[in-house]
Amino acid sequence: MVETGAVRLHVQRIGPRDGRAATATVVLVHGLLTDSLASYYFTVAPAFAAAGLDVVMYDLRGHGRSERPAEGYTLDDNIDDLAALLDRLGVTGPVHLVGNSYGGTVAFGYAARRPERAASVTLIESEPATAAWAVKLGGILDRVVTQLAHNEPDAVAWIAEHRGHNTARLARGAARLARDTTLGRDIPASRVLTEEEITAVRCPVLAVYGGDSDLAELAPWLQALLPRCRTVVIPGHEHSVLVEAAATVGGEVLALVRETRPTGAEVR
């Protein structure tokens, strides 16, 4: 557990096990509500560590084992948490940021705020914070609050019957988070980025989408907007592409890290 000054965050950090010094730091940021650092711990994180990277993953405030304050869930709050966490961990060099879903929005926001600290950004089924993003998240979170949090027993029973007990367990946790905190109001009200702030992100950006996801339509927009953006669309997958195609996603991230980091550089 790491105390950032605003919230206690649950962190896992792994690296090379053969005595080698890590060549770079990769920071993994997960998505909203039903997600946690486990989505990385059991997919790409071990491969990143085996490849010689220092891997930092953490539960966002309110998620997993991190502290759950009643309020303070705007995008800027989450970016503040990331900045404070890296400071507390003593990570001083530029980092490779990887974000899944909402985690990608947090990662990109950090890169926009602290460009000198971002070696690269990978967006997995994600996008920068725009006015359209805020409207979309508002609709999603409103449905979570009205259909899940306020009707939890029936909703969770339906999910257990049709999606399995593990998904129902995650949904129960999401319902508590939406009901007991201001997350559902805070995120749609977050400050968003202007187009100028988005285009000012000059580090390499990798955007990975499932071919059957509606977010895949963002690929041409991102490539046109960002000077160093590469997009990858993985056929046959939707929003869960990180879990369902972990080897492919991880391979793309490792290729980006290897292309970006200086030869022989060591992480600090």
N, C-alpha and C positions, 0 to 999 in steps of 0.2 A: 504494500500500500504506500502510495506517495502522496504527501500533503502538498498541494500546490499553493496554499494560501487562501484558496477559495473553496476547495473541495478535495476530498480524498479519492484518489483514483487507483484502481487495481491495475497493475502493470505486470507484464511478463516480458522478459528480455532474454534472448538466446543468441548464441554466436558460434563461431567455429569451435569444434571440440578437439582439434588436433594440435592445439597450442599456437596456431597461427594468429597473427594480429588481424582483426577485421579490416577489410579494405574500404568499407563504406558503411553508413548507417541507413537502414530502410525503416520507415515508420509506417505502421499499418493502422488505418482508421476504419472502423466498421460502420454499419448502417444503423437505422433507427428501430426502436421498439422490440422486435424479436431477435435482434442481432447482438453479438458480443465479440470479444476478441477470439472466442472459440472458432469462429468461422475462418480465421487465419491459422490458428494454432494447429488445426487438424487438416489444413490444406497446403498452403504455400510456404508457411513460415519455416518448417524444417528444411525444405529444399534451399531456401534463401540462406539459412545459417550454414548448411553444408557447402554452399558456394562461396563461403568466406565473408558473409555479411553479418554485421551487428543488427539484430532484428528487435525492434521495439514495438510492442503491441499493447493496447490498453483498452479498458472498458470506458466508454463515454460516460459522463455524469448521468446518473439515473439508471444505468444499464449494468448488467452483469453483477460483479461484486463491488463496483464503485459506489460511492455515497450517493444517496438520492435526495437532494434538497427539494423543497417544495416549489421553488421558482428558480429562474435563471437559466433558461434553455434556448436563448436566441443563438443564432449562428455565431455571432461575435463572442458569446459566452464560451462556446465550444472551441473557437479559435484561441481565445485567451487560455483555456485549459491546456491546449496543445503546446502553446508557447511556454507556459509556466512549467509544464511537465519536462520539456526538453532542457530547460534551465536547471530544474531540480536534479535531473539525471546527469548533468554536466556534459551534454552533447553540444559542442560548440561549432563544429564544422557544418557545412551544407548537408542536408539529408535528402534522401529519395523518399518522397511521400506517395503512399499508395492508399487510395480510398475507395471503399465499396459503397455504392448507393449514396446516402447522405454523407458518409465518411469522405467521399470524393469531393463533395461540396465544401466540407470543412478543410480538407487538404488544399484545395485550390484557393480558398480564402486565405489560408496561412501563407501560401506562396505569393499571393497578391499583396499581402501586408508586409511580408518579410522576404523580399526577393533574394536577398543575399544569403538566406538560410535554406533556399530550395535548390537542390541539384537537379531534380526532375519531379514531375507529378504524373501519377497514373490514375486515371479515372475509370473505375470499373462500374459500368451501368450507372453513370453519374454525369453531372454537369455543373458548371459554375452557377452561383446564385444570381438569378435574374428576376425581373418582375414576373415573368411567366412561370419560373420555377416556384416562386412564393405562392402564386395562385394555385398551382398544381398540388403543392404540399399542403396548402390549406384545405383543399378538397379531400385529400387522402386522410388527413388527421381529423377532419370533421366527421368522416365516416367511421373512423376508429372510435371516436368519442361517443357518437350517437348509437352506432350499431354494435359495438363491442363493449366499451367501458360501462355504458348505461344499461346493457342487457347481457351482462357477462354470463350468467348460468346457462341460458338458452344458446347463446352464441358459442360458448366453449363446448357445450354438449354436441352441437352440430359439427364443429371442427373436429372433435374427437372421433365422431362417427365417420366422417368423410375424409379426414386428412391424417388421422392417427393421433395417439396420445402424446407423442413428443411435441407435435405442432400445437396441440391443445394446451400443453404446459407453457409453451412460449407465448401463446395468445393470452393466457391468463396473466402472465407477467406484463405483457404489453397493455392489457386492460388496466392493471393497477397503476402503471406509469402514466397512462393517459388520464386516469381518473384522479390521481392523488397529486399531480403536479401541474404546472402551467405550460408544459411542453406543447400541448395542442394549440395554445394561443401564441406562444412565444416564437415558434419557428416561422409561421407565416408572416409574422410582424417583423421579422429580421431585416436589418439593413442589407440591401442587395448591391451587387457590383454594377458600375456603369460599364458601357462597352469599352471606354478608354481604360478602365482599370483591368478589364479582362485582357485586352490586347497588350497591356503593359507587362504581362507575365511572359518573360523571354526564355525561361528554362525549357528544356525539352518536355513535351506533354504527350503521353500515350493515353488514348481513349479506347477502351475495350467494351464491346457490346455483344449481347446475344442477338443472333440474326432474326429471331422471332420476337424481339422486344421492341416496344414502340419507341424506346430511347435510341434505337439504331439510326433513326432519321436525323439525329443530331450530328452524326459524323461529318457530313459535308459542311455544315455550319461551323463546327469547331476548326476544321482544316482551313476554311477560308478566313477565320478570325485570328487564329494563333499561328505565328510565323514558324514555329518549330513543333507542330502537332502531327502525330501519326495516329491513324485510327485502324483498329482491327475489329472486324465483325465475324463472330464465330457462329456458323450456321447450326440450326437445330436447337438453340438454347434461348431461354428468356432471361428474366431478371436474376436468376440464381446461377449465372454462368460461372461465378467464382468457385462455387462448390461443385458444380456439375462438370466443369472443364478446367479443374485446378492445374493440371499439368500444362495445358496450353497457355492459360493466363500467366502462370508462374514463369514459363519460358519467355514470354513476351516481356515481362518485367525485368527478368535477369538480362535479357539482351539490351534493354534500354540502359540499365545500370552499367553494364560493361562498356557500352558505347560512350557513356557520359563521364565516368570517373577517370581521373588522371591515372596513367599507368604507374603502379607501385605506390599509389597514395594510401595512407593509413588513416583510419578514422580517429577522431579525437572526441 
